Amino acid sequence: MKRQGGFTLIELVVVIVILGILAVTAAPKFMNLQNDARKASLEGLKGSIQGAAGIVYGKAAINGLEASDAADAEVSGIPIKFGYPQATSAALGAAVNGLSTDWTCGTPSGDSIKCTFKGKDSYLTSADACYVEYTQAKSASAAASTTVVATGNSCS
């Protein structure tokens, strides 16, 4: 009599157990994708702000305003300080395309302003900080700076 080919019940159970073990060890690696996407979005915003600040500075240099700290200094309708956009929602919104519609910026604090995801104002002040901070130029020899802050559980 011929033996039928196939898998026994024990072999199938062993394969299922091995697949379960692999799934349990690999699943946490894929669970952190949302936080990685948040960080990548913040890095993209940082690049946008830096690029826009560079363009504004170039326009200011062409107009001879790169050393100006006058309160009414503007380039293409963008308020500037030492050639770079001022740290205000209005100035950054005019310089960065889509900033006002896709992101929210807090109240300026001294020479800096924090921007985060639209509707996520709590990311600006809580322990779960998740934002981009833009600091305007403080002198003609110091450029504006942009940093990403991603701490806590919401963005880590």
N, CA, C and O atoms as a GROMACS GRO file, in nm:
protein
  624
    1MET      N    1   0.082  -0.115   0.000
    1MET     CA    2   0.000   0.000   0.000
    1MET      C    3   0.088   0.125   0.000
    1MET      O    4   0.194   0.127   0.063
    2LYS      N    5   0.042   0.229  -0.073
    2LYS     CA    6   0.119   0.352  -0.081
    2LYS      C    7   0.088   0.442   0.038
    2LYS      O    8  -0.025   0.451   0.085
    3ARG      N    9   0.194   0.509   0.083
    3ARG     CA   10   0.176   0.608   0.190
    3ARG      C   11   0.138   0.741   0.128
    3ARG      O   12   0.195   0.781   0.026
    4GLN      N   13   0.046   0.808   0.187
    4GLN     CA   14   0.008   0.940   0.137
    4GLN      C   15   0.110   1.043   0.185
    4GLN      O   16   0.158   1.036   0.298
    5GLY      N   17   0.143   1.140   0.096
    5GLY     CA   18   0.237   1.246   0.132
    5GLY      C   19   0.162   1.360   0.200
    5GLY      O   20   0.046   1.386   0.169
    6GLY      N   21   0.228   1.425   0.291
    6GLY     CA   22   0.166   1.538   0.360
    6GLY      C   23   0.233   1.561   0.493
    6GLY      O   24   0.332   1.496   0.528
    7PHE      N   25   0.178   1.656   0.566
    7PHE     CA   26   0.235   1.691   0.695
    7PHE      C   27   0.148   1.634   0.806
    7PHE      O   28   0.026   1.626   0.795
    8THR      N   29   0.215   1.594   0.913
    8THR     CA   30   0.140   1.545   1.028
    8THR      C   31   0.094   1.665   1.112
    8THR      O   32   0.141   1.777   1.094
    9LEU      N   33   0.003   1.638   1.200
    9LEU     CA   34  -0.049   1.743   1.287
    9LEU      C   35   0.062   1.801   1.374
    9LEU      O   36   0.067   1.922   1.396
   10ILE      N   37   0.150   1.718   1.422
   10ILE     CA   38   0.261   1.764   1.506
   10ILE      C   39   0.352   1.859   1.427
   10ILE      O   40   0.394   1.961   1.481
   11GLU      N   41   0.382   1.829   1.304
   11GLU     CA   42   0.468   1.915   1.221
   11GLU      C   43   0.401   2.051   1.199
   11GLU      O   44   0.468   2.154   1.205
   12LEU      N   45   0.272   2.052   1.174
   12LEU     CA   46   0.201   2.178   1.155
   12LEU      C   47   0.201   2.263   1.283
   12LEU      O   48   0.218   2.385   1.276
   13VAL      N   49   0.182   2.200   1.397
   13VAL     CA   50   0.182   2.272   1.525
   13VAL      C   51   0.321   2.331   1.551
   13VAL      O   52   0.331   2.445   1.597
   14VAL      N   53   0.426   2.256   1.523
   14VAL     CA   54   0.562   2.307   1.543
   14VAL      C   55   0.588   2.428   1.455
   14VAL      O   56   0.646   2.526   1.501
   15VAL      N   57   0.545   2.425   1.330
   15VAL     CA   58   0.563   2.539   1.240
   15VAL      C   59   0.485   2.660   1.290
   15VAL      O   60   0.536   2.773   1.285
   16ILE      N   61   0.364   2.640   1.337
   16ILE     CA   62   0.283   2.750   1.389
   16ILE      C   63   0.348   2.811   1.512
   16ILE      O   64   0.349   2.933   1.527
   17VAL      N   65   0.403   2.728   1.600
   17VAL     CA   66   0.471   2.779   1.720
   17VAL      C   67   0.593   2.861   1.681
   17VAL      O   68   0.617   2.967   1.739
   18ILE      N   69   0.671   2.813   1.585
   18ILE     CA   70   0.790   2.886   1.540
   18ILE      C   71   0.750   3.021   1.479
   18ILE      O   72   0.814   3.122   1.506
   19LEU      N   73   0.645   3.022   1.397
   19LEU     CA   74   0.597   3.148   1.339
   19LEU      C   75   0.547   3.244   1.447
   19LEU      O   76   0.567   3.365   1.436
   20GLY      N   77   0.484   3.192   1.550
   20GLY     CA   78   0.438   3.276   1.661
   20GLY      C   79   0.554   3.339   1.736
   20GLY      O   80   0.549   3.457   1.771
   21ILE      N   81   0.658   3.261   1.759
   21ILE     CA   82   0.777   3.315   1.827
   21ILE      C   83   0.841   3.425   1.742
   21ILE      O   84   0.879   3.530   1.795
   22LEU      N   85   0.853   3.403   1.613
   22LEU     CA   86   0.910   3.504   1.523
   22LEU      C   87   0.824   3.631   1.522
   22LEU      O   88   0.878   3.742   1.520
   23ALA      N   89   0.693   3.615   1.522
   23ALA     CA   90   0.604   3.730   1.521
   23ALA      C   91   0.617   3.812   1.649
   23ALA      O   92   0.616   3.934   1.645
   24VAL      N   93   0.629   3.745   1.762
   24VAL     CA   94   0.641   3.814   1.890
   24VAL      C   95   0.772   3.892   1.898
   24VAL      O   96   0.775   4.001   1.955
   25THR      N   97   0.879   3.839   1.844
   25THR     CA   98   1.007   3.909   1.850
   25THR      C   99   1.017   4.020   1.745
   25THR      O  100   1.087   4.118   1.768
   26ALA      N  101   0.949   4.006   1.632
   26ALA     CA  102   0.960   4.106   1.526
   26ALA      C  103   0.856   4.217   1.538
   26ALA      O  104   0.880   4.328   1.490
   27ALA      N  105   0.742   4.193   1.601
   27ALA     CA  106   0.634   4.292   1.608
   27ALA      C  107   0.676   4.423   1.675
   27ALA      O  108   0.641   4.529   1.622
   28PRO      N  109   0.747   4.422   1.786
   28PRO     CA  110   0.785   4.551   1.846
   28PRO      C  111   0.869   4.639   1.753
   28PRO      O  112   0.865   4.762   1.764
   29LYS      N  113   0.943   4.579   1.665
   29LYS     CA  114   1.024   4.656   1.571
   29LYS      C  115   0.936   4.739   1.478
   29LYS      O  116   0.974   4.849   1.440
   30PHE      N  117   0.820   4.688   1.442
   30PHE     CA  118   0.730   4.757   1.350
   30PHE      C  119   0.630   4.847   1.422
   30PHE      O  120   0.564   4.928   1.358
   31MET      N  121   0.617   4.835   1.553
   31MET     CA  122   0.522   4.915   1.628
   31MET      C  123   0.566   5.061   1.641
   31MET      O  124   0.483   5.148   1.666
   32ASN      N  125   0.694   5.089   1.626
   32ASN     CA  126   0.748   5.222   1.646
   32ASN      C  127   0.746   5.305   1.518
   32ASN      O  128   0.811   5.410   1.514
   33LEU      N  129   0.677   5.263   1.417
   33LEU     CA  130   0.677   5.334   1.289
   33LEU      C  131   0.612   5.472   1.299
   33LEU      O  132   0.655   5.564   1.231
   34GLN      N  133   0.510   5.488   1.382
   34GLN     CA  134   0.443   5.617   1.393
   34GLN      C  135   0.537   5.722   1.451
   34GLN      O  136   0.541   5.835   1.402
   35ASN      N  137   0.611   5.686   1.553
   35ASN     CA  138   0.705   5.782   1.612
   35ASN      C  139   0.818   5.814   1.515
   35ASN      O  140   0.863   5.929   1.508
   36ASP      N  141   0.863   5.715   1.440
   36ASP     CA  142   0.967   5.741   1.339
   36ASP      C  143   0.914   5.835   1.231
   36ASP      O  144   0.988   5.920   1.182
   37ALA      N  145   0.788   5.820   1.195
   37ALA     CA  146   0.729   5.909   1.095
   37ALA      C  147   0.718   6.051   1.149
   37ALA      O  148   0.739   6.147   1.074
   38ARG      N  149   0.686   6.067   1.277
   38ARG     CA  150   0.680   6.200   1.338
   38ARG      C  151   0.818   6.267   1.332
   38ARG      O  152   0.830   6.383   1.294
   39LYS      N  153   0.920   6.192   1.372
   39LYS     CA  154   1.055   6.247   1.369
   39LYS      C  155   1.097   6.286   1.228
   39LYS      O  156   1.158   6.390   1.207
   40ALA      N  157   1.064   6.202   1.131
   40ALA     CA  158   1.098   6.233   0.992
   40ALA      C  159   1.025   6.358   0.944
   40ALA      O  160   1.082   6.439   0.871
   41SER      N  161   0.900   6.376   0.985
   41SER     CA  162   0.825   6.496   0.950
   41SER      C  163   0.889   6.620   1.010
   41SER      O  164   0.898   6.724   0.944
   42LEU      N  165   0.933   6.609   1.135
   42LEU     CA  166   1.000   6.722   1.199
   42LEU      C  167   1.131   6.755   1.129
   42LEU      O  168   1.165   6.873   1.112
   43GLU      N  169   1.205   6.653   1.088
   43GLU     CA  170   1.330   6.677   1.014
   43GLU      C  171   1.299   6.747   0.881
   43GLU      O  172   1.376   6.833   0.837
   44GLY      N  173   1.189   6.710   0.818
   44GLY     CA  174   1.148   6.775   0.694
   44GLY      C  175   1.113   6.921   0.717
   44GLY      O  176   1.150   7.007   0.637
   45LEU      N  177   1.041   6.950   0.826
   45LEU     CA  178   1.008   7.088   0.860
   45LEU      C  179   1.135   7.167   0.888
   45LEU      O  180   1.148   7.282   0.845
   46LYS      N  181   1.228   7.107   0.960
   46LYS     CA  182   1.356   7.174   0.988
   46LYS      C  183   1.426   7.211   0.857
   46LYS      O  184   1.474   7.323   0.843
   47GLY      N  185   1.431   7.119   0.764
   47GLY     CA  186   1.493   7.147   0.635
   47GLY      C  187   1.421   7.257   0.559
   47GLY      O  188   1.484   7.341   0.494
   48SER      N  189   1.288   7.258   0.566
   48SER     CA  190   1.210   7.362   0.499
   48SER      C  191   1.239   7.500   0.557
   48SER      O  192   1.256   7.597   0.484
   49ILE      N  193   1.245   7.506   0.689
   49ILE     CA  194   1.272   7.634   0.755
   49ILE      C  195   1.414   7.681   0.722
   49ILE      O  196   1.436   7.799   0.693
   50GLN      N  197   1.510   7.589   0.726
   50GLN     CA  198   1.648   7.627   0.695
   50GLN      C  199   1.661   7.674   0.550
   50GLN      O  200   1.729   7.773   0.522
   51GLY      N  201   1.596   7.604   0.459
   51GLY     CA  202   1.601   7.643   0.318
   51GLY      C  203   1.537   7.779   0.295
   51GLY      O  204   1.592   7.862   0.223
   52ALA      N  205   1.422   7.801   0.356
   52ALA     CA  206   1.353   7.929   0.342
   52ALA      C  207   1.436   8.042   0.403
   52ALA      O  208   1.444   8.151   0.346
   53ALA      N  209   1.497   8.016   0.518
   53ALA     CA  210   1.581   8.119   0.582
   53ALA      C  211   1.701   8.153   0.494
   53ALA      O  212   1.740   8.269   0.486
   54GLY      N  213   1.758   8.054   0.430
   54GLY     CA  214   1.870   8.078   0.339
   54GLY      C  215   1.830   8.162   0.219
   54GLY      O  216   1.903   8.251   0.177
   55ILE      N  217   1.713   8.134   0.165
   55ILE     CA  218   1.663   8.212   0.050
   55ILE      C  219   1.634   8.356   0.092
   55ILE      O  220   1.669   8.450   0.021
   56VAL      N  221   1.571   8.372   0.208
   56VAL     CA  222   1.541   8.507   0.257
   56VAL      C  223   1.672   8.583   0.282
   56VAL      O  224   1.682   8.702   0.250
   57TYR      N  225   1.771   8.516   0.338
   57TYR     CA  226   1.900   8.582   0.362
   57TYR      C  227   1.964   8.624   0.230
   57TYR      O  228   2.022   8.732   0.220
   58GLY      N  229   1.956   8.539   0.129
   58GLY     CA  230   2.009   8.574  -0.002
   58GLY      C  231   1.942   8.697  -0.060
   58GLY      O  232   2.008   8.785  -0.114
   59LYS      N  233   1.810   8.704  -0.047
   59LYS     CA  234   1.737   8.823  -0.094
   59LYS      C  235   1.776   8.946  -0.013
   59LYS      O  236   1.789   9.055  -0.068
   60ALA      N  237   1.793   8.930   0.117
   60ALA     CA  238   1.833   9.041   0.202
   60ALA      C  239   1.973   9.090   0.163
   60ALA      O  240   1.998   9.211   0.161
   61ALA      N  241   2.063   8.997   0.133
   61ALA     CA  242   2.198   9.035   0.093
   61ALA      C  243   2.196   9.113  -0.039
   61ALA      O  244   2.271   9.210  -0.055
   62ILE      N  245   2.113   9.071  -0.131
   62ILE     CA  246   2.102   9.143  -0.259
   62ILE      C  247   2.052   9.285  -0.236
   62ILE      O  248   2.097   9.378  -0.302
   63ASN      N  249   1.959   9.302  -0.140
   63ASN     CA  250   1.904   9.435  -0.109
   63ASN      C  251   1.990   9.513  -0.010
   63ASN      O  252   1.955   9.626   0.024
   64GLY      N  253   2.100   9.454   0.036
   64GLY     CA  254   2.188   9.522   0.132
   64GLY      C  255   2.133   9.528   0.273
   64GLY      O  256   2.171   9.616   0.350
   65LEU      N  257   2.045   9.435   0.309
   65LEU     CA  258   1.982   9.435   0.442
   65LEU      C  259   2.032   9.323   0.533
   65LEU      O  260   1.974   9.300   0.639
   66GLU      N  261   2.139   9.254   0.494
   66GLU     CA  262   2.183   9.138   0.573
   66GLU      C  263   2.239   9.176   0.710
   66GLU      O  264   2.249   9.089   0.797
   67ALA      N  265   2.274   9.302   0.732
   67ALA     CA  266   2.326   9.345   0.862
   67ALA      C  267   2.225   9.431   0.938
   67ALA      O  268   2.257   9.484   1.044
   68SER      N  269   2.105   9.446   0.884
   68SER     CA  270   2.006   9.534   0.944
   68SER      C  271   1.929   9.464   1.057
   68SER      O  272   1.884   9.351   1.044
   69ASP      N  273   1.917   9.537   1.169
   69ASP     CA  274   1.831   9.487   1.278
   69ASP      C  275   1.716   9.584   1.304
   69ASP      O  276   1.657   9.584   1.412
   70ALA      N  277   1.686   9.667   1.204
   70ALA     CA  278   1.575   9.761   1.216
   70ALA      C  279   1.444   9.685   1.232
   70ALA      O  280   1.424   9.580   1.170
   71ALA      N  281   1.355   9.738   1.315
   71ALA     CA  282   1.227   9.671   1.344
   71ALA      C  283   1.139   9.659   1.221
   71ALA      O  284   1.057   9.568   1.214
   72ASP      N  285   1.154   9.750   1.124
   72ASP     CA  286   1.067   9.748   1.006
   72ASP      C  287   1.134   9.689   0.882
   72ASP      O  288   1.081   9.702   0.772
   73ALA      N  289   1.249   9.625   0.897
   73ALA     CA  290   1.319   9.567   0.782
   73ALA      C  291   1.241   9.448   0.728
   73ALA      O  292   1.198   9.360   0.804
   74GLU      N  293   1.222   9.446   0.595
   74GLU     CA  294   1.146   9.339   0.530
   74GLU      C  295   1.211   9.302   0.399
   74GLU      O  296   1.276   9.384   0.334
   75VAL      N  297   1.193   9.176   0.360
   75VAL     CA  298   1.232   9.127   0.228
   75VAL      C  299   1.114   9.048   0.174
   75VAL      O  300   1.074   8.949   0.233
   76SER      N  301   1.060   9.091   0.062
   76SER     CA  302   0.944   9.025  -0.001
   76SER      C  303   0.828   9.009   0.097
   76SER      O  304   0.757   8.908   0.094
   77GLY      N  305   0.808   9.108   0.182
   77GLY     CA  306   0.699   9.104   0.279
   77GLY      C  307   0.728   9.020   0.401
   77GLY      O  308   0.638   8.999   0.483
   78ILE      N  309   0.851   8.972   0.417
   78ILE     CA  310   0.888   8.889   0.531
   78ILE      C  311   0.971   8.974   0.628
   78ILE      O  312   1.077   9.022   0.590
   79PRO      N  313   0.923   8.993   0.751
   79PRO     CA  314   1.002   9.069   0.849
   79PRO      C  315   1.133   8.997   0.880
   79PRO      O  316   1.134   8.876   0.906
   80ILE      N  317   1.245   9.071   0.876
   80ILE     CA  318   1.375   9.008   0.896
   80ILE      C  319   1.451   9.071   1.012
   80ILE      O  320   1.421   9.182   1.055
   81LYS      N  321   1.547   8.998   1.060
   81LYS     CA  322   1.642   9.045   1.162
   81LYS      C  323   1.777   8.993   1.119
   81LYS      O  324   1.799   8.872   1.116
   82PHE      N  325   1.869   9.081   1.088
   82PHE     CA  326   2.002   9.046   1.037
   82PHE      C  327   1.994   8.956   0.915
   82PHE      O  328   2.075   8.865   0.898
   83GLY      N  329   1.896   8.983   0.830
   83GLY     CA  330   1.883   8.912   0.703
   83GLY      C  331   1.801   8.785   0.708
   83GLY      O  332   1.761   8.735   0.602
   84TYR      N  333   1.774   8.732   0.824
   84TYR     CA  334   1.698   8.607   0.839
   84TYR      C  335   1.556   8.639   0.887
   84TYR      O  336   1.534   8.744   0.947
   85PRO      N  337   1.460   8.550   0.861
   85PRO     CA  338   1.323   8.575   0.909
   85PRO      C  339   1.320   8.589   1.061
   85PRO      O  340   1.392   8.521   1.133
   86GLN      N  341   1.234   8.680   1.108
   86GLN     CA  342   1.216   8.694   1.252
   86GLN      C  343   1.148   8.569   1.306
   86GLN      O  344   1.081   8.496   1.233
   87ALA      N  345   1.165   8.546   1.436
   87ALA     CA  346   1.105   8.429   1.501
   87ALA      C  347   0.961   8.459   1.540
   87ALA      O  348   0.929   8.470   1.658
   88THR      N  349   0.874   8.474   1.439
   88THR     CA  350   0.731   8.494   1.461
   88THR      C  351   0.654   8.402   1.368
   88THR      O  352   0.706   8.360   1.264
   89SER      N  353   0.532   8.372   1.404
   89SER     CA  354   0.448   8.288   1.318
   89SER      C  355   0.427   8.352   1.182
   89SER      O  356   0.429   8.284   1.080
   90ALA      N  357   0.406   8.483   1.181
   90ALA     CA  358   0.380   8.554   1.056
   90ALA      C  359   0.502   8.550   0.964
   90ALA      O  360   0.488   8.524   0.844
   91ALA      N  361   0.620   8.576   1.018
   91ALA     CA  362   0.741   8.578   0.936
   91ALA      C  363   0.772   8.439   0.881
   91ALA      O  364   0.801   8.425   0.762
   92LEU      N  365   0.767   8.337   0.967
   92LEU     CA  366   0.795   8.202   0.919
   92LEU      C  367   0.686   8.153   0.824
   92LEU      O  368   0.716   8.084   0.726
   93GLY      N  369   0.561   8.189   0.852
   93GLY     CA  370   0.451   8.150   0.764
   93GLY      C  371   0.466   8.209   0.626
   93GLY      O  372   0.430   8.145   0.527
   94ALA      N  373   0.518   8.332   0.617
   94ALA     CA  374   0.539   8.395   0.487
   94ALA      C  375   0.659   8.336   0.416
   94ALA      O  376   0.663   8.333   0.293
   95ALA      N  377   0.758   8.288   0.492
   95ALA     CA  378   0.880   8.234   0.432
   95ALA      C  379   0.867   8.088   0.391
   95ALA      O  380   0.920   8.047   0.288
   96VAL      N  381   0.796   8.009   0.471
   96VAL     CA  382   0.787   7.864   0.447
   96VAL      C  383   0.649   7.832   0.390
   96VAL      O  384   0.547   7.854   0.455
   97ASN      N  385   0.647   7.781   0.270
   97ASN     CA  386   0.522   7.746   0.203
   97ASN      C  387   0.452   7.632   0.277
   97ASN      O  388   0.512   7.525   0.295
   98GLY      N  389   0.327   7.652   0.319
   98GLY     CA  390   0.249   7.547   0.385
   98GLY      C  391   0.264   7.542   0.535
   98GLY      O  392   0.198   7.462   0.600
   99LEU      N  393   0.349   7.626   0.592
   99LEU     CA  394   0.370   7.622   0.737
   99LEU      C  395   0.241   7.654   0.812
   99LEU      O  396   0.208   7.586   0.909
  100SER      N  397   0.170   7.754   0.768
  100SER     CA  398   0.049   7.797   0.839
  100SER      C  399  -0.066   7.697   0.826
  100SER      O  400  -0.153   7.693   0.914
  101THR      N  401  -0.068   7.618   0.720
  101THR     CA  402  -0.180   7.525   0.700
  101THR      C  403  -0.152   7.387   0.758
  101THR      O  404  -0.246   7.318   0.801
  102ASP      N  405  -0.027   7.344   0.762
  102ASP     CA  406   0.006   7.208   0.805
  102ASP      C  407   0.065   7.199   0.945
  102ASP      O  408   0.066   7.092   1.004
  103TRP      N  409   0.114   7.310   0.998
  103TRP     CA  410   0.184   7.312   1.126
  103TRP      C  411   0.127   7.422   1.213
  103TRP      O  412   0.060   7.513   1.164
  104THR      N  413   0.155   7.414   1.341
  104THR     CA  414   0.116   7.520   1.434
  104THR      C  415   0.240   7.568   1.507
  104THR      O  416   0.323   7.487   1.550
  105CYS      N  417   0.253   7.697   1.522
  105CYS     CA  418   0.366   7.756   1.593
  105CYS      C  419   0.316   7.822   1.720
  105CYS      O  420   0.212   7.887   1.720
  106GLY      N  421   0.391   7.806   1.826
  106GLY     CA  422   0.353   7.865   1.954
  106GLY      C  423   0.385   8.013   1.959
  106GLY      O  424   0.418   8.074   1.857
  107THR      N  425   0.373   8.069   2.077
  107THR     CA  426   0.405   8.209   2.098
  107THR      C  427   0.556   8.225   2.102
  107THR      O  428   0.624   8.147   2.170
  108PRO      N  429   0.610   8.323   2.032
  108PRO     CA  430   0.755   8.344   2.036
  108PRO      C  431   0.804   8.366   2.178
  108PRO      O  432   0.739   8.433   2.258
  109SER      N  433   0.918   8.308   2.208
  109SER     CA  434   0.979   8.322   2.340
  109SER      C  435   1.119   8.381   2.320
  109SER      O  436   1.212   8.308   2.285
  110GLY      N  437   1.132   8.509   2.342
  110GLY     CA  438   1.261   8.575   2.319
  110GLY      C  439   1.294   8.576   2.171
  110GLY      O  440   1.219   8.632   2.090
  111ASP      N  441   1.404   8.515   2.135
  111ASP     CA  442   1.448   8.510   1.995
  111ASP      C  443   1.412   8.380   1.925
  111ASP      O  444   1.464   8.352   1.817
  112SER      N  445   1.324   8.298   1.985
  112SER     CA  446   1.293   8.169   1.923
  112SER      C  447   1.143   8.142   1.923
  112SER      O  448   1.066   8.204   1.997
  113ILE      N  449   1.104   8.048   1.838
  113ILE     CA  450   0.966   8.005   1.828
  113ILE      C  451   0.964   7.855   1.802
  113ILE      O  452   1.053   7.802   1.735
  114LYS      N  453   0.864   7.786   1.856
  114LYS     CA  454   0.852   7.641   1.841
  114LYS      C  455   0.733   7.610   1.751
  114LYS      O  456   0.626   7.670   1.765
  115CYS      N  457   0.752   7.516   1.657
  115CYS     CA  458   0.646   7.473   1.566
  115CYS      C  459   0.631   7.321   1.576
  115CYS      O  460   0.729   7.248   1.587
  116THR      N  461   0.506   7.275   1.573
  116THR     CA  462   0.479   7.132   1.580
  116THR      C  463   0.360   7.097   1.492
  116THR      O  464   0.313   7.180   1.415
  117PHE      N  465   0.312   6.974   1.503
  117PHE     CA  466   0.202   6.926   1.421
  117PHE      C  467   0.074   7.003   1.450
  117PHE      O  468   0.049   7.040   1.564
  118LYS      N  469  -0.005   7.026   1.348
  118LYS     CA  470  -0.131   7.100   1.361
  118LYS      C  471  -0.218   7.029   1.464
  118LYS      O  472  -0.238   6.907   1.457
  119GLY      N  473  -0.270   7.104   1.560
  119GLY     CA  474  -0.359   7.047   1.661
  119GLY      C  475  -0.288   6.977   1.775
  119GLY      O  476  -0.354   6.916   1.858
  120LYS      N  477  -0.156   6.982   1.781
  120LYS     CA  478  -0.080   6.913   1.886
  120LYS      C  479  -0.003   7.014   1.971
  120LYS      O  480   0.116   6.996   1.996
  121ASP      N  481  -0.070   7.119   2.015
  121ASP     CA  482  -0.004   7.224   2.093
  121ASP      C  483   0.063   7.170   2.219
  121ASP      O  484   0.160   7.228   2.266
  122SER      N  485   0.012   7.059   2.274
  122SER     CA  486   0.070   7.003   2.395
  122SER      C  487   0.214   6.956   2.373
  122SER      O  488   0.290   6.945   2.469
  123TYR      N  489   0.251   6.930   2.248
  123TYR     CA  490   0.388   6.887   2.219
  123TYR      C  491   0.490   6.999   2.242
  123TYR      O  492   0.610   6.972   2.249
  124LEU      N  493   0.443   7.123   2.253
  124LEU     CA  494   0.535   7.235   2.266
  124LEU      C  495   0.583   7.255   2.410
  124LEU      O  496   0.692   7.308   2.431
  125THR      N  497   0.504   7.214   2.508
  125THR     CA  498   0.537   7.247   2.646
  125THR      C  499   0.546   7.127   2.739
  125THR      O  500   0.605   7.138   2.846
  126SER      N  501   0.492   7.014   2.702
  126SER     CA  502   0.487   6.901   2.795
  126SER      C  503   0.620   6.826   2.797
  126SER      O  504   0.713   6.858   2.723
  127ALA      N  505   0.626   6.725   2.882
  127ALA     CA  506   0.745   6.640   2.888
  127ALA      C  507   0.760   6.562   2.757
  127ALA      O  508   0.871   6.523   2.719
  128ASP      N  509   0.648   6.539   2.689
  128ASP     CA  510   0.652   6.472   2.559
  128ASP      C  511   0.675   6.576   2.449
  128ASP      O  512   0.590   6.594   2.362
  129ALA      N  513   0.788   6.640   2.453
  129ALA     CA  514   0.819   6.747   2.359
  129ALA      C  515   0.846   6.688   2.220
  129ALA      O  516   0.918   6.589   2.206
  130CYS      N  517   0.789   6.751   2.120
  130CYS     CA  518   0.801   6.702   1.984
  130CYS      C  519   0.781   6.822   1.891
  130CYS      O  520   0.670   6.846   1.843
  131TYR      N  521   0.888   6.896   1.866
  131TYR     CA  522   0.874   7.020   1.789
  131TYR      C  523   1.005   7.059   1.722
  131TYR      O  524   1.110   7.000   1.745
  132VAL      N  525   0.995   7.160   1.637
  132VAL     CA  526   1.111   7.223   1.574
  132VAL      C  527   1.122   7.363   1.633
  132VAL      O  528   1.023   7.436   1.639
  133GLU      N  529   1.241   7.400   1.676
  133GLU     CA  530   1.263   7.533   1.733
  133GLU      C  531   1.351   7.614   1.639
  133GLU      O  532   1.461   7.574   1.603
  134TYR      N  533   1.299   7.731   1.601
  134TYR     CA  534   1.372   7.824   1.515
  134TYR      C  535   1.418   7.940   1.601
  134TYR      O  536   1.339   8.002   1.671
  135THR      N  537   1.548   7.969   1.594
  135THR     CA  538   1.605   8.082   1.667
  135THR      C  539   1.657   8.183   1.566
  135THR      O  540   1.743   8.149   1.484
  136GLN      N  541   1.607   8.305   1.571
  136GLN     CA  542   1.647   8.407   1.475
  136GLN      C  543   1.791   8.450   1.501
  136GLN      O  544   1.846   8.427   1.609
  137ALA      N  545   1.851   8.513   1.401
  137ALA     CA  546   1.988   8.562   1.413
  137ALA      C  547   1.996   8.669   1.522
  137ALA      O  548   1.907   8.754   1.533
  138LYS      N  549   2.102   8.664   1.602
  138LYS     CA  550   2.118   8.760   1.710
  138LYS      C  551   2.218   8.869   1.676
  138LYS      O  552   2.226   8.971   1.746
  139SER      N  553   2.295   8.850   1.570
  139SER     CA  554   2.389   8.952   1.526
  139SER      C  555   2.416   8.929   1.377
  139SER      O  556   2.376   8.828   1.320
  140ALA      N  557   2.485   9.025   1.316
  140ALA     CA  558   2.515   9.013   1.173
  140ALA      C  559   2.612   8.900   1.145
  140ALA      O  560   2.618   8.851   1.032
  141SER      N  561   2.688   8.857   1.245
  141SER     CA  562   2.786   8.750   1.223
  141SER      C  563   2.734   8.612   1.266
  141SER      O  564   2.804   8.513   1.248
  142ALA      N  565   2.614   8.605   1.322
  142ALA     CA  566   2.557   8.477   1.366
  142ALA      C  567   2.432   8.446   1.285
  142ALA      O  568   2.340   8.528   1.276
  143ALA      N  569   2.429   8.329   1.227
  143ALA     CA  570   2.314   8.288   1.145
  143ALA      C  571   2.200   8.238   1.233
  143ALA      O  572   2.220   8.203   1.350
  144ALA      N  573   2.081   8.235   1.176
  144ALA     CA  574   1.966   8.176   1.244
  144ALA      C  575   1.989   8.026   1.255
  144ALA      O  576   2.063   7.968   1.175
  145SER      N  577   1.926   7.962   1.355
  145SER     CA  578   1.944   7.818   1.371
  145SER      C  579   1.809   7.749   1.388
  145SER      O  580   1.711   7.809   1.433
  146THR      N  581   1.807   7.623   1.352
  146THR     CA  582   1.685   7.542   1.362
  146THR      C  583   1.723   7.408   1.423
  146THR      O  584   1.818   7.344   1.378
  147THR      N  585   1.651   7.365   1.525
  147THR     CA  586   1.679   7.236   1.589
  147THR      C  587   1.550   7.156   1.607
  147THR      O  588   1.442   7.212   1.623
  148VAL      N  589   1.565   7.026   1.604
  148VAL     CA  590   1.452   6.935   1.629
  148VAL      C  591   1.462   6.887   1.773
  148VAL      O  592   1.568   6.842   1.817
  149VAL      N  593   1.351   6.897   1.847
  149VAL     CA  594   1.346   6.846   1.984
  149VAL      C  595   1.243   6.734   1.984
  149VAL      O  596   1.125   6.757   1.954
  150ALA      N  597   1.287   6.614   2.017
  150ALA     CA  598   1.198   6.498   2.017
  150ALA      C  599   1.229   6.415   2.142
  150ALA      O  600   1.317   6.328   2.139
  151THR      N  601   1.156   6.442   2.250
  151THR     CA  602   1.177   6.369   2.375
  151THR      C  603   1.046   6.312   2.425
  151THR      O  604   0.939   6.356   2.384
  152GLY      N  605   1.054   6.216   2.512
  152GLY     CA  606   0.935   6.157   2.570
  152GLY      C  607   0.877   6.048   2.481
  152GLY      O  608   0.939   6.006   2.383
  153ASN      N  609   0.756   6.003   2.517
  153ASN     CA  610   0.694   5.891   2.447
  153ASN      C  611   0.623   5.928   2.318
  153ASN      O  612   0.606   5.843   2.231
  154SER      N  613   0.583   6.053   2.305
  154SER     CA  614   0.502   6.089   2.189
  154SER      C  615   0.582   6.102   2.062
  154SER      O  616   0.526   6.098   1.953
  155CYS      N  617   0.711   6.118   2.074
  155CYS     CA  618   0.791   6.141   1.954
  155CYS      C  619   0.917   6.056   1.953
  155CYS      O  620   0.996   6.066   1.859
  156SER      N  621   0.939   5.975   2.053
  156SER     CA  622   1.063   5.898   2.058
  156SER      C  623   1.050   5.764   1.992
  156SER      O  624   1.146   5.688   1.988
   0.00000   0.00000   0.00000
